[in-house]
Amino acid sequence: MAPDYPYCGVGKKLHCIHIIALYRKFGFDTEGVFREYAVRDGLLVDALSMARLRRLLKAR
């Protein structure tokens, strides 16, 4: 079973968990989730929208 992840539920597989971690390391936050955005291996998968705001970087 894959690790639990916000907005994905228990046991959902993340294809780019290392990329998401890298974006977060550089101050990006998840702004939105596009449900059933694309098809991968015959299954509908979600996509994340991420952004980095300058005013929030100063607070960190």
C-alpha positions as CSV (number, residue, x, y, z in Angstrom):
1,M,0.0,0.0,0.0
2,A,1.3,3.5,-0.9
3,P,1.7,6.1,1.8
4,D,-1.3,8.3,2.6
5,Y,-1.1,11.8,1.0
6,P,-3.3,14.8,1.5
7,Y,-6.2,15.0,-1.0
8,C,-5.4,11.5,-2.3
9,G,-6.7,9.2,0.4
10,V,-5.2,6.1,1.9
11,G,-3.4,3.8,-0.4
12,K,-3.3,6.1,-3.5
13,K,-0.2,5.9,-5.5
14,L,1.7,9.1,-6.3
15,H,3.7,9.0,-9.5
16,C,5.9,12.1,-8.8
17,I,6.3,12.2,-5.0
18,H,9.9,13.2,-5.3
19,I,9.0,16.1,-7.6
20,I,6.3,17.3,-5.2
21,A,8.8,17.2,-2.3
22,L,11.4,19.2,-4.4
23,Y,8.8,21.9,-5.2
24,R,7.8,22.1,-1.5
25,K,11.5,22.4,-0.5
26,F,11.7,25.5,-2.7
27,G,8.6,27.1,-1.1
28,F,5.8,25.9,-3.4
29,D,2.4,25.0,-1.9
30,T,-0.5,23.0,-3.3
31,E,-3.2,25.4,-4.5
32,G,-5.6,23.0,-6.1
33,V,-6.3,19.5,-7.2
34,F,-7.7,18.7,-10.6
35,R,-9.7,15.5,-10.1
36,E,-9.6,12.8,-12.8
37,Y,-7.5,15.2,-15.0
38,A,-5.6,12.6,-17.1
39,V,-5.5,8.9,-18.0
40,R,-2.5,6.9,-16.9
41,D,-2.3,3.1,-17.5
42,G,-6.0,3.2,-18.2
43,L,-7.0,4.9,-15.0
44,L,-8.1,8.5,-14.3
45,V,-5.6,10.3,-12.2
46,D,-5.6,13.6,-10.4
47,A,-3.1,16.5,-11.0
48,L,-1.9,19.1,-8.5
49,S,-1.6,22.9,-9.1
50,M,1.3,24.4,-7.2
51,A,2.5,28.0,-6.7
52,R,5.0,30.0,-4.8
53,L,4.1,33.4,-3.5
54,R,6.8,35.9,-2.6
55,R,4.9,37.3,0.4
56,L,4.7,33.8,1.9
57,L,8.4,33.1,1.3
58,K,9.4,36.0,3.6
59,A,7.2,34.6,6.4
60,R,9.1,31.2,6.4
